[in-house]
Amino acid sequence: MDFGDLPSLVSLSIETQRIYYSGLKMYLVESKAGAIFCMLLSLFFLGTWPACMTVLERRGRLPQHTYLDYSITNFLAAVIIAFTFGQIGPSKPGMPNFITQLSQDNWPSILFAMAGGIVISLGNLSMQYAWAFVGLSVTAVIASSITVVIGTTLNYFLDNRINNAAILFPGVGCFLIAVLLGSRVHSSNASDNKAKLIKLSESQKDGTRAIEVSESQESVQKKGDLEDGSVHVDKAKAGTARFLIDLENKRSIKVFGKSTVIGLGLTTFSGVCFSLFSPAFNLATNDQWHTLKAGVPHLVVYTAFFYFSISSFVLGIILNISFLYYPVLNLPRTSFKAYLNDWNGRNWALLAGLLCGFGNGLQFMGGQAAGYAAADAVQALPLVSTFWGILLFGEYRRSSKKTYILLVSMLFMFIVAVGVLLASSGHRTN
């Protein structure tokens, strides 16, 4: 070996190490392929966490207890992201790491991020109650479609039109059609359920047992049932009138006799809230309104997500602790001590918080690279939620042919919308 080359080798090693740490510094997603991967993974996470929450509501666990558990791990996900992706590598003046940004004078951007956290917390909370009234699938469809119609339009202009408008807005139109179909699916399915219950009631009044016998013959032995946590249970088949009555008796939010307008109102409110959190986050990370002082770097996506999650966590804790003592929708009154002792399904609530936290983080990572308007493709989460709704909760079982046609049409429009929005992805130049 020629030792005369040693200095150059050392210099090369140092330079390689410098490049390595620079690459690790923020794990910022910069390519379209990377952004699309983040969006698809986010889509799965954001479509799955509502199913975890619905499992617990159908078991009878109070939504206040569930949301308090969810809030803890949802915030934990943001902390993990901030101290890993946002902290690895040295800080630079134009792109500081997480710890460095905590001491910078970037309060205008922080307030935008925290405003986004407040509206998403309100949206998630109202959606949790809406699931009981209109079902997991329809709630996700309507809320997500409102989010895309309003939020995507705002993000398109905030992002200085980096997305292809000729592709983007036809995708928004597909989402709008999906929300109309979603409303029709709910209306048709509600009529089907009402007809089943009327038929059962008339059968009992006539003194006949035909329907009850039929349904008892359809009862099946389920091992380790997900909804009630039992080992063996004699359970009416999904979609029957007896199934609907059993579900109403077990669930925490009683919906029989209540107007579905309540559920649709909560769903619409959550959709409006969801349509605002992404534009607020966009303003926090890109400062389109020039609220930061000269020379102050923009919030990196991980720091903004940390502040976003702080406000969401604080509001969620305050509201749900108050709901323990002053419940809504005729739920029973409880206490903080009762919450601490309620371990029934706590693992599902904690899992839901992690899935939602990492799902939101991935959405923002993809949006920062390819445009937040394109990142709204993750609002096609009803594709995933509907799968879980049918598989786990028996939604749409034994419904009419009309309901099935509307359901398939709705899902088809979502698939088209996702493809179109992803195709509109642009590339943000930093």
N, C-alpha and C positions, 0 to 999 in steps of 0.2 A: 504493500500500500504506500502511496506517495503522501507523506505527511505534509507536504507543501500544499496539498489541496484541502487540508483540514479547516483552515479559516473560511474557505468558501462553502464547505459543507455545513459548518456551524451557522454561517450566515443564511444559507438556504433553509436550514432547520428552523431558525428563528422566524424567517419570513413565512414558512409553511404554517408554523404555530400561530402567527399573527392572523393569517388568512382563516385558519381553523376556528379561532375564537371569534373572529368577525362574523363567520358564518353561523356560529352558535348564538350570537348575541341576542336575537329576539325570536328566532324561528318564525320570521314573518313569511307568510304565504305570498308568493309573487307570481306564480304561473296560473294559467287558466285551469290546467289539469289539477293542480293542487287545490285550487279554490273549489272546483266541482266536487273533488273527493271530500273536502270538509263539509260542503253543503249536503251531500248524500248521507254522510255519517250523521250529521246534525238532524236530517230528516228522520232517520230511524230513531234516534234518541228522543226527539221532540214528539214523535208519534207514539212512543211507548210509555212515557211517564204518565200520561193521563189514564192509561189502562191500569197502572198500579194503584192510582188513587181511586178509580172506580171500583176495583176489587174490594177495597176497604169500606167504601160507602155501602156497597151491597151486602157486606158482612154485618153492617150495623155500627161500625165505628164512627164516632162523631167527627164531622169534617174539621172542627176546630182543632181536635187532637192531631188529626192527620196533617193539617197544614202547618202546625207548629213543628212537627218532626221534619216535614219536607223543607221548611225554611232553613233549618240548621244545615243540612247537607247541601242544599242549593248554594248557600253562601260558602261552604267549605270548598266546593268545586272551584269557585272564583279565586279563593286563597291559594289553592293548589296550582292553578294556572298561572297566577301572578308570580309565585315564588319558584316556578320551574321555567316555563316558556319566557316569562317576562324578566327573569333575573340572571339567567346564564350568560356569561361573557362580560367583558368590560363595558362600561358606559361611555358613550360618545356625546359631544355637545349637540349634534343634530338628532340623535336617537338615544336618549338616556334609558337606562333600565328602570325597573319598577321602583326599587328603593330610592334611586336618585330623584325620580319624578315626584315622590311624596313630599319633598321639601321645596318644589318649584312653585312659582306664582302663576298657577294655571286654574284659578278658581272658576272663571267663566266656563271652561270646558268641563270641569268637575260637576258644576251645577247642571249642565246639559246631560251628562251621564247619569246623575242622580235622578233627574226628572224622568229619564227613560226607565230607571229602576222602579220608580213610583207607579208609573202607568202599567208596567208589566205585572207588578204585584197586584194591582187592582183587577187587571184582566184575568190573571190566574185564579184569584180568589172568587170572582164572580162566575168563572167558568166551572169551578168545582161544584157550585150549587146548581148550575144549569144542566150538568150531566144527568142529574136525577130526573129532571122534567122532560127533556127531549132526547136523551140517549147520548152515548159517547160519540157515535158516528156523526149525527146531525149537528151536534154542538161544535165539533171540530170543523165541519164543513163550512158552516155559516161564519164562525169567527175568523177562520183562516181566509175565506174569500173577501170579507170586509177588509181584513188586514192588507191583502194584496192590492185591492182596488185603490185604497187610500194611501197606504204606506209606500207602495211601489212608485206611485206617481210622484209623491214627495221626494223620495230618494233619487229618482231619475233626474230631477232638476237640481237637487243638492249636489249630486255627483257630476255636475257639468256635462250631462248627457253622454257619459262614457259608454252607456249601453245602447245597443242598436234599437232605436225607437220603432222601426218597421217590424221588428220581431217581438220586442218587449210588450207593446200594448195589445197586439192580438192575444198574447198570453194572458194579459190582464182580463181581456174579454172572455177568455175561456173560464177563468176563475169566477167571473160574474155570472156566467151561465151555470156554473157548478153550484153557486149559492142558491139560484132559483130552483134548480133541480133538488138541492138539499131540502129546501122548504117543502117541496112537493113530496119528497120521500117521507118526511116526518108526518105530514098530513095524512098520507095514505096509510102509513104504518099505524098511526094513532087510530084511524078508523077501523083497521083490521083488529087491533087489540080490543077496541070497544065492542065490536061485533062478537068476539070470542066471549067476553065477560057477560054480555046480554044473553048469549045462547046458553051459557052455564046457568045463569040466574033463572031463565025461563024453564030450563030442565028441572031445576030444583023445585020451582013453584008447582010444576005439573006432577011432582011426585015421582018422576022418572029418574033413573040413575045411569042412563045410557052414556052420557058424556063423562061422568065421574068414573064409571067402570072403564071406559075407553082410555081415559087418562091414567088410571091406576095401572092398566095393562102396559101403558107406555112408560111407566116409571122404570128407571134403570138404577142399578147399583153402581155408584161412582166411588172409586177408591182415591183417597187423598184429594177430594174436591177442592179446587182453588178458592172458590168464593166463600164457603163456610168453614174451611179448614178441618173438616172432619175426616176420619179415616174411612168410614163406610156410611153412606147416607142414601135413603130411598128418596129419590129426587124425581119430580115430574119433569117430563121432557120439555126442553126449551121451546117456547112459542105457544104452548098450550095455555088455556085460561088458568088452570091450576098453578102453572109455573109463575104467571103474572101475580097471582094472589100470594103465593109463597114469597116471592121477591118483595112485594110490598110489606109483608109482615116482618121481614128481616132487615130491610134497609133502614138507614138512619133518617133519611129525608122522605117523608110520606108525601106521595104525589097524587094518589087517588082523590078525585073530587076537586082538585085544584086546576085552575086554568093554565093551559100550556102557554098562554101569553106571558106568564111570569118567566118561564124557561126561555122563551124566544127573546124577551126583553133583556134578561141577564146575558144571553148569548150575544146579542147585538152590542150591548155595553162592553163586553169583553173584547169583541172584535174591534171596536173603536179604540179602546186602550192599546190593543196589540198593534194597531196601525200607526201609533205615535212613538213607540219605544225605539224602533229602528232608526227613524229620522233623527230622533234626539241623540242617539248614540253616534250617528253619522256626523252630526254637528260637533260632538265632543271630540272625535278623533281627527277631523279634517278642518275644523274652524272656518267653515265657509263664510261666516258672518264677521270674521276678523275681530273677534272679541279679545284675543290674547294680545299682550303687550309685545312690542317688537323684540325679536330675539328669543322669545320663550318658545320652546319646541312644542309641537302638538302632543297631546296624550297618545301614547302608543295603545294599541287595542287592548292589551292586557291590563294596563293601569286603568283605562276607562271602564273595563269590565269589572274591575275590583270596586270602584266607586258605584257603578251601576248596581252591583249586587248588595252593597252596604245599604243603600236606601230601600231596595226591595226587601231585604231581610228585616230592617227595623220596622217598616210599615206593616209587614206581614205579622211580625211578633205582636206589635201593639194592637192591631185590629183583632187578631184571633184570641189574644188574652181577654180583650173586652167581650168578645163573643162567647167566651166561656161563661161569663156571668150575665150577659145580656144577649142571649141567642136570637137568631132570626129564623123565619120560616117555621115557627112553632117547634124548634128543636128543644130538647130538654136542657135545663140549666146544669152546668157542671162546675168544676173548680180546677185550679192549677194543680192541686194535690192529686185530684182524680186523673188529670192528664199525665202526671209523672208516673202514676201506678198503672196506666193503661198500656200494656205491652202487646195487646192483641193486634197483630199485623204491623207493628212498628217498623219491622224490617222492610216492608213494602213501601212505607212512606219515606223512609230514609233513602231507599233505592230510587224512588221517584225524584227526590231532590237532586241526587247526583246526576241522573240522566238529563234532567232539565238544565242543570247548571252547565254541564259539559256540552249539551246540545246548543245552548245559547252562545257559549264561547266559540264553538266551531262555526256557527253561523256568522259571527262577527269577524272571525279570521278570514273566512271566504269572502265576505262582503268587502272587507278592506282591500282585498286583492282584485276582485272582479266587479266591484260595484254592489252597493247594498240593494239596489233594485233587483238585480239578478239573484242575490242571496235570498230574496223573499220566496224563491222556489221552495224553500224548506217549509213554507206554509201549506204545502201539499201533504202535510202530516195526516190528514184524514185517510190517505191511502193506507197508512200503517194503523191508525186508530180503528178504522173500519174492520181491518183484518182481525185485530184483537177483540173488537166488539162482537164479531160473529163467532170467533173461535172460543172465547172465554165466557161471554155473557149471553149468548143465544139471541142476539139482536137479529130481527128480521126472520127468525125461524117461523115456518108455517104462516108466512104472510101471503098476501094475494099476488097474483101474476103481475098486476099493475105496479105494486111496490117493487118487485124484483126488476122490472123493466126500468123503472125510474132509478133504482140503486145502481144498476149496471151503467146506465147513461151518465149518472153523476161521476162515478169512478173513472169512466172513459174520458170525460172532460178534464178531470184532474191529471190524468196521465199525459194528455195532450198539453195542458198548461205547463206542467213541469218541464217537459221537453223544450217547449218554446222559450220559457224563461231562461233555462240554462243555455240555450243557443244564443241568447242575447248578451251573454257575459262579455264585458269589456276588459280593459286592463288599465289599472290605475298607475300613473307615473308619479313616483315619489320625488 
